[in-house]
Amino acid sequence: MKVIITGAGLSGTVAAVLLKRAGHRVEIYETRPHIAGNCHDGKTGGVTVHTYGPHLFHTNNTMVWNFLSRFTAWNGYQVRVVADTALGRIPIPWSLASADAAGRDLTDSGIRDLIFRDYSEKQWGIPFAELPDAIRNRVPLRRDNHDTRYFTDRHQGQPADGFTAMFTRMLEGIPVHLGVPEGLSMEAAARADLHIYTGKIDSYFRHRHGRLPYRSLRFEHTRSATRQPHAVINQCNTLPWTRTYDHAWFLDENPAETVVTREYPLAHDDTNEPFYPMPFGDGMEIHARYKALARNLPHTLFLGRLATYSYLDMWMAVAQAVTLLRHHLSPADRKDLLKPSLQKTTNH
């Protein structure tokens, strides 16, 4: 079977690996000049910089962890995030350590107002009261411990030599065409047996039912001889940026000069990248129309955050690709997905 994949990000790359292992002929077309999608990273001086903001891998799904571990060792990094708030700088999510740092405990609504209200308004560009309950009421709490890790998943870490290196190994032997206009991948897909599309679903259908709303980001990178005292500092206040991060933390690098990034959220348009679907309000109604169109395309699969218009962590994108492609895999390949990895995790 001949398969054309539009997009060399995580979803497209995982799909390519699975289908190639199953004996299918696979080619990838990517509009950007690089592989790895939003996971892309690269060296700036002596520090590995995450091009599109920090990607911090974590999962409780052992199958996903084992699958990716075939292509990388992990450094065991577990991120800790602090927030600048009206009560000072505190670790988040809220825990007993946060109460200690703030000098008081707070009610759930007090925590929401302190940590989430201003941050969420900046992130989504919508007044807090107009956000859906699923976002407004999402207040993770750890009232019974002092655990300051941002994630508590069983498996956590960064690829030991970076995400781009991991993707490079995943794509060995798979033709990848970079910097290609999407129209050319669509022409190639028309001659294939299966098309896997990982771009914006509204773009695929040429905005027939209107444009879906997305949020974008602007990154302000600064070289600094001084390390930021924490890997990630959220700004839970009215400052225009949402967070800053020091890239040297993620791979435990010690460069003479690090890179610290400020992240500014903004609306998506044709001049910037779509990072976050807005799957509520008008976005859901428009997406339902595109989803109905997609169901009528038996030889096209829509994979990933943009194509399914849903927020997906990295592990979710891998699991989604495995789930949707299982029927294209042999029984041996399906069984092979569950085997433990031979890769080792390096301690951080």
Secondary structure, DSSP 8 states (H G I E B T S, - for coil): -EEEEE--SHHHHHHHHHHHHTT-EEEEE-SSSSSSGGG-EEEETTEEEETTS---EEES-HHHHHHHTTS--B------EEEEETTEEEEESEEHHHHHHHTS---HHHHIIIIIHHHHHHHHSS-GGGS-HHHHT---EETT-----S---SEEE-BTT-HHHHHHHHTTTS-EE-S--HHHHHHHHHTSSEEEE-S-HHHHTTTTT----EEEEEEEEEEESS--SSSEEEE-SSSS--EEEEGGGTTT---SSEEEEEEEEEE--TTS---EE--STHHHHHHHHHHHHHTT-TTEEE-HHHHTTS---HHHHHHHHHHHHGGGS-HHHHHHTTS--S--B---
